[in-house]
Amino acid sequence: MTIAGLGQCSLDYLAVVDSYPAIDTKKEVIEWHEQGGGPVATALVTLARLGLSCRFSGVIGDDPAGEKIRQSLVREGIDLKGVVQRRKRASQIAFIVIEEGTGKRTIFWRRPEGSPLSEEEIRYDFLREADFLLIDGLMKEASIAAAEKARSLHIPVMLDAGRMRPGMLEVAQLSDYVVASEEFAKDLDLACSAEALQRERHRLGVRVLTVTLGERGSITVTDGLSLELPAFPVRIVDTTGAGDVFHGGFIYGLLQKWHLHETVTFASAVAAMKCSAIGGRTGIPDLEEVRQFLQERGSDIPI
């Protein structure tokens, strides 16, 4: 199975501190890490570690950060033929401050200096024989073009809706699955209840709508079904990338044709396991590790 992803990739600089500093003060860093990041890119890393074939389309610069982003994905075996490099432009970077003990983080990020991916720059073979498309809507023109092409080829589309951006609702209406953050729901002034989400799902015309709620779990709605599932209780070291990893686990479950309850449970497990390590990718498990995690918690998902 092959998953195509179009969206953000980043180089993340992560600093662990004992508490978040006040303005105009100094704070010693306990740990310092550097690794690849970005919502779609990290979701694809998740799927690659679970054993699936992935290809990525996005934008990097020709700076050292761009090369580190590229290498972080090459090491995971992800096809990067769809990545466009902008000359004399800086890549997307993020500085992430993580509070020791709670794992909560604050993200400062800079968009790539190069122009967004255009419709014309999407490789003609990007969706060839793909089984799924994941987009984040950041590059509006390319996201809409890819989603429309996928629909014409009967390829399911998932939108990672992190925040409301121009064109995001248009992209959502071209998607089969919308998995959104609580911040996105707030941007829509949407109550995080099954009833409110069902109304929004019908308005958008999507098959499944999920809102992730961090340590409070998630709410998922589809025709005739509402699921409110808690998060797995784990020792949280860092929540960076947990939502991105959840998207990867969700797509994996859908491709296995599991019941929606099993799919969301699996996605929750993978995201919880990620939170055991610093950064969005260090703690992403492989399939055997997820199987063991779920078995220890009495799950009977047929992995």
Summary of the structure (lengths in Angstrom):
residues: 303
radius of gyration: 18.3
end to end distance: 15.7
largest distance: 54.8
contacts: 1082
relative contact order: 0.15
helix: 34%
strand: 26%
